[in-house]
Amino acid sequence: MTGLRGKPLRTVLVGFGRQAELAHLPALLANESGFELVGCVDISPARCTRASRLCPGVTTGDNLDKILETTVPEVVTIATPPHWRVQVINACRSYGVRHFLCEKPIAHTEEHLNSIVKNSKGLLVYPCHTWLKAPSYRVAIEALRKNVIGNIRRVFLTTERSTHAVGCSSWSPDWRIEPEVSGGGILMDHGYHYVYLLSEVLSEWPSSIEVRRFSKNRYKTVESICEIVLDFLGGCRANITLNWEAKKRQVLNYFEGDSGSLELSETSVVVALPKEIPKVMWQGLPFSRDGVHIDCYRSIYEDFARKVESLQTDCKEFDTAVMTMKVLFDTYKLLII
């Protein structure tokens, strides 16, 4: 795969934390990726040194403007913590960059989200919705769209972790529990995935939101346990249960339809229909086993490259990211008394 004008897309990677090193970097450096990594930016000297060691010949440093001016990229991958993403997009726009691959969530506040939406005209902003690229979810989504279990009436989505994901030691490793950086706790981090997943499966957004549990007991700053209920005009009710205080790591999703059910776990997708033996639709290794979803990123970059090559700026994925954020912000507002 090649980029614009038949050449690899000159790419700058902004933010070189764990996710960038373990997920974005392998996808960018793959021979067939269509991207050429020309620059890497991080505010941590230790991470810049690490990037230089892993990517000989790539320009690295902590000054975004200087690297943009030096490398003249066509594409920027944004893998910073959420509170910097709007600043990165605005800075890159001033240097003529029009194509962005951005980690989720694309913003941590409504103000930042509105700024990105307002200034995104003529830009391609492609969010990293990794779960839609995971083999298990691809199989499950295809089956549900084909009405294998009939019209979906109830959904139970559960994610359990023993703690939050910890970042690099050289810069605020606990930024995910700092609301001024992350925008929220487990709802913002893991609930985000379930909101866009439901929109993909049901082809609609929730008409109402109920918060049943919201606990800040562990961290005090952000929620570590959260349970919400989303109702949809099509007749489906979805329960989302999230826990950063669990004894074990697991993902368990259950979809109940008019004529059967589908269960997705870390290692399998199983469809059960009346009077039939349950059918295993997919079986494999947990896609989240490494915590960064490495296997999903090659597919993300391939799709992104195709959109860049076609000079596409209208992006369904971006619209989904915006709506997902609005649902999350509306949920947090319910907690304000």
Secondary structure as UniProt FT lines:
FT   HELIX           4..6
FT   STRAND          9..14
FT   HELIX           18..19
FT   HELIX           20..24
FT   HELIX           25..29
FT   TURN            31..32
FT   STRAND          35..41
FT   HELIX           45..54
FT   TURN            56..57
FT   STRAND          59..61
FT   HELIX           64..71
FT   STRAND          75..78
FT   HELIX           82..84
FT   HELIX           85..93
FT   TURN            94..96
FT   STRAND          99..102
FT   HELIX           110..119
FT   TURN            121..122
FT   STRAND          124..127
FT   HELIX           130..133
FT   HELIX           135..145
FT   TURN            146..149
FT   STRAND          152..160
FT   TURN            169..170
FT   TURN            173..174
FT   HELIX           175..177
FT   HELIX           179..182
FT   HELIX           187..191
FT   HELIX           192..202
FT   STRAND          208..215
FT   TURN            217..219
FT   STRAND          225..231
FT   TURN            233..234
FT   STRAND          237..243
FT   STRAND          250..257
FT   TURN            258..259
FT   STRAND          260..264
FT   STRAND          268..272
FT   TURN            274..275
FT   STRAND          279..283
FT   TURN            287..290
FT   HELIX           294..309
FT   TURN            310..311
FT   HELIX           316..333
FT   TURN            334..335
//
